[in-house]
Amino acid sequence: MRVISLYSGSSGNCTLIETKESTFLVDAGGSAKALIGALDKLGSGNDRVSDIFITHEHSDHTHALSALLKKHPCRVHITEQSAEALNACDVLEDHLVRHGTSFQLDMGECHIEAFPVPHDSRACVGYRFEEGGVSVGVVTDIGYVTQTVYDRLCGCEAVIIEANHDREMVRCGSYPAALKARILSGGGHLSNDDCAEISGAWARQGTKRILLAHLSDENNTPSTALEAVRAATDPYGVTVCAAKRDEPTVLLESNDNT
């Protein structure tokens, strides 16, 4: 399995999941040009993508969908609530596969499971992809970690998890009070400290690779996020890296799990 964040942040989010038989995307934010360019750079053209799995309807996770589908039609898996919130045009509507906030699919040898995640969208889900005994979890835009989130991703070889902000940087920063409250709320985004806590818990259960995603450009830095999470995971030999905002970041290559 190959897992690469194409880019991650408030301007756009997209992750490539390659299995033995299929090529998937998780989310399609940013521009279609940037998305296709990132895929081409990795040798995975957009024409190879069979399915896109949407976490939620916010534009930084869906903006490229319509333009991408005009170039290469494929299935788009999305919750019923998020699909309604998109107010999809015909080009998009024809390709939506609507689900509840919990669903499971088998595509070839890959098993995919979706589960609900707390966030201030109409609905938000995380995903677990499993093939050949290797599991990878993707959970971003999460206000806080629920027991469901912990359970569904426990035992994954690798996890992409949000480390959006440092709480003190938010409190002392220039954002309006209402936006600060939203970020720090249970429906907002995950802090470095909360990310470190859950990453440490997963590390104790065998997770070996963690990619920190959706870092705030104003309220976080890669070094701040990495320091917090590595303090909780280093005792367990976990590799931790931070997803880049504008270029691919590798979490897992096929030969990493052989």
Summary of the structure (lengths in Angstrom):
residues: 258
radius of gyration: 16.9
end to end distance: 9.7
largest distance: 51.2
contacts: 921
relative contact order: 0.15
helix: 34%
strand: 29%
